[in-house]
Structure formats: C-alpha cells, structure tokens
Amino acid sequence: MTIEVGSQAPDFQLKDNHGRTVRLSDFRGEKNVVLVFYPFAFTGVCTGELCALRDELPRFENGGTQLLAVSNDSIHTLRVFAEQEGLEYPLLSDFWPHGETSRAYGVFDEDKGCAVRGTFVIDKAGVVRWSVVNGLPDARDLNDYVKALEAL
C-alpha cells in the first residue's frame, strides 16, 4: 500500500551514485524533498523522465528543495547512468536490502523486482504533502511536481 498524503515519510539511508550515504532525515527542517522512484536506469521512459528533471533542475533542486531519485539499480550502474546522461542530482540505490525503501513507500512491484513510478513531495517537517504513482510504462508530468511544491 502506497504511503498516504499527510503521513510522516519513512526515513531511509541509501548510497548515492558516488557511494555517499544520503538520509531523508538529513533534509528535515532544511529543505522540502521531491522523492522520485523509477524502475531502472538505461530504460526509455526512465531516461526520458530523469533527463526532463535534469533539464528543469533549478525548479526541483534549489535553496528550499532537494531532488532525490531512487531505483533498485546498484550504485555502479547509477554512476555510469548519471555520467552518460549528465545527471547532477543524487541517484540513490535501493539495491540492498533489495527494494527496502521502495517497499516502505509502497511502490515496489514484487513480480517485476523493481519500483514503479512513484513520486512524493515531502515538506521540511518530513510529511508527505503530495504523491503520484504510475505503472511501469506510464511517464509522470513534471508540471504536477511544480504545482505541488508551489503549494507548500
């Protein structure tokens, strides 16, 4: 079951594409977080979505907001993917324990072994204020993220 709007966002500790540890709680009291789960690096829809975020990065990563993208790929895969696509925001690996954070947010597809397309806008207090969850083939609309951030 997907975590509900108004709920406290589950904290997590994941490695980014450079091997650094990132915790959701590190941003509490400091920044809103746009948390984007995606199935796999190097796939068509995922690459399109993450490159669209790259192209609009100042809207999602600035003094008041941090963008974090999570997949079940290894940090090594994410490092190459980020370099190839010019992604400068953190790509977090939910590789091991496999899908633990994706499961905590209710976006892990047990049959496919990966996260579906879930996005959560989390305020500075750590509360989920907006979310959207799409199936594997369905891209999300970035303008919806912007509207959700503007409403905070």
C-alpha positions in Angstrom: 0.0 0.0 0.0 1.4 3.4 -1.0 2.2 5.8 1.8 -0.6 8.3 2.2 -0.5 12.1 1.9 -0.4 13.6 5.4 1.7 10.7 6.7 5.2 11.0 8.0 7.6 10.0 5.3 9.6 6.9 6.2 13.2 7.7 6.8 15.9 5.9 4.8 19.6 5.6 4.4 20.8 4.9 0.9 24.0 5.2 -1.1 24.1 7.6 -4.0 25.8 7.1 -7.3 29.1 8.3 -5.8 28.9 6.0 -2.7 27.9 8.7 -0.3 25.2 8.0 2.3 22.0 10.0 2.0 19.3 10.1 4.6 15.9 11.6 4.2 16.2 13.0 7.7 19.3 15.0 6.7 16.9 17.4 5.0 14.4 17.7 7.8 13.9 21.3 8.9 16.1 22.4 6.0 14.5 21.5 2.6 11.5 20.1 1.0 12.2 16.9 -0.9 11.0 15.6 -4.2 11.5 11.9 -4.0 11.2 10.1 -7.3 11.2 6.3 -7.6 11.8 4.9 -11.0 12.2 1.3 -12.3 15.6 1.0 -13.9 18.4 3.1 -15.3 19.0 3.0 -19.1 15.4 2.3 -19.9 13.5 4.5 -22.3 10.8 6.1 -20.1 13.1 6.3 -17.1 15.8 8.0 -19.1 13.2 10.4 -20.5 11.8 11.3 -17.1 15.2 11.8 -15.4 16.6 13.9 -18.3 13.5 16.1 -18.1 14.2 16.6 -14.4 17.8 17.4 -15.4 16.6 20.0 -17.9 14.4 21.6 -15.3 16.7 21.1 -12.3 16.5 24.6 -10.8 12.8 24.0 -10.3 13.4 20.9 -8.3 16.8 21.4 -6.6 17.5 24.8 -5.1 17.8 26.5 -1.7 14.5 25.2 -0.5 14.1 21.9 -2.3 16.2 18.7 -2.8 15.6 16.3 -5.6 16.3 12.6 -4.9 15.8 9.8 -7.5 15.7 6.2 -6.3 15.9 2.9 -8.2 16.8 -0.7 -7.4 20.0 -0.5 -9.5 23.5 -0.8 -8.0 25.5 2.4 -7.3 27.9 1.3 -10.0 25.1 1.3 -12.6 23.8 4.6 -11.3 27.2 6.2 -11.6 27.6 5.3 -15.3 24.0 6.3 -16.0 24.4 9.7 -14.4 27.7 10.3 -16.2 26.2 9.2 -19.6 23.1 11.4 -19.2 24.7 14.4 -17.4 22.5 13.9 -14.2 23.9 16.1 -11.4 21.3 15.3 -8.7 21.7 12.3 -6.4 20.6 8.9 -7.8 20.1 6.6 -4.8 20.5 2.9 -4.9 17.8 0.8 -3.2 19.7 -2.3 -4.3 20.3 -4.0 -1.0 18.4 -4.9 1.0 16.7 -5.1 -2.3 13.8 -2.7 -2.5 13.6 -2.0 1.2 12.9 1.7 0.8 10.6 1.2 -2.2 8.6 -1.2 -0.1 8.4 1.3 2.8 6.8 3.8 0.4 4.5 1.1 -1.1 5.9 1.4 -4.7 7.8 -1.9 -5.0 6.5 -4.4 -7.6 7.2 -7.8 -6.2 6.6 -9.5 -9.6 9.0 -7.3 -11.5 11.6 -6.8 -8.7 11.7 -3.0 -9.1 10.0 0.2 -8.0 7.1 1.5 -10.0 6.9 5.2 -10.9 6.2 6.9 -7.6 6.8 10.5 -6.7 6.4 12.0 -3.2 6.7 15.7 -2.3 7.8 15.8 1.3 7.8 19.1 3.3 10.5 20.3 5.7 8.8 18.6 8.6 9.1 15.2 6.8 5.4 14.9 6.0 4.2 13.7 2.6 2.2 16.5 1.1 1.6 15.2 -2.4 2.1 12.0 -4.3 1.5 10.2 -7.7 2.1 6.6 -8.5 2.1 5.4 -12.1 2.6 2.0 -13.6 5.9 0.9 -15.2 5.1 2.2 -18.8 3.4 5.5 -17.8 5.6 8.6 -17.5 4.8 11.3 -15.0 4.1 15.0 -15.7 6.8 17.2 -14.1 4.4 20.2 -14.0 2.4 18.3 -11.3 5.5 18.3 -9.2 6.0 22.0 -9.6 2.4 22.7 -8.6 2.8 20.5 -5.5 6.0 22.4 -4.5 4.3 25.8 -5.0 1.5 24.7 -2.7 3.9 24.2 0.2 
